[in-house]
Amino acid sequence: MADADDVRQVAVALPHVVEIDSDGFDFRVAGKGFVWSYPERRAGTSRLIRTDIAVLYVGDEAEKQALLLGEPEVFFTTPAYDGLPLVMLRLTHVSVDRLQELITDAWRMRAPDSLVGDLDDGTDSLDPGLSRADQ
């Protein structure tokens, strides 16, 4: 079972990631978001930032539909995300290993090719047990 701390640890271990100040978590590479806290819209009130649910970039509609249909207990969407290559991920329904795979895939789709090479050749890789501050 994964949580917001796991999202943070996985995301910051990727090359050239910036965390945006928010009430939850919000990670970008080259100015493009790839995983962030779900801002749940509630009628008549302000949005609730849900750190137990991640919004994840998936690349295209085909991948989105495959995830939604293949694992509806893990992934979902809302009308606000119709037409966007994004899914919501219930963190409590995935292992940390699966979370790492999903976040890394999202990062790869958003990062410029020149940065993807940094991950593939290990030039900016981190020990997964350490944060950037520890290295």
ABEGO torsion letter per residue (X at the ends): XBBAAAAAAAAAABBGBBBBBBABBBBBBGGBBABBBBBBBBBGBBBBBBAABBBBBAGBAAAAAAAAAABAAABBBBAAABGBBBBBBBAAABBAAAAAAAAAAAAAAABBAAAAAAAAAGAABBBAABBAAAX
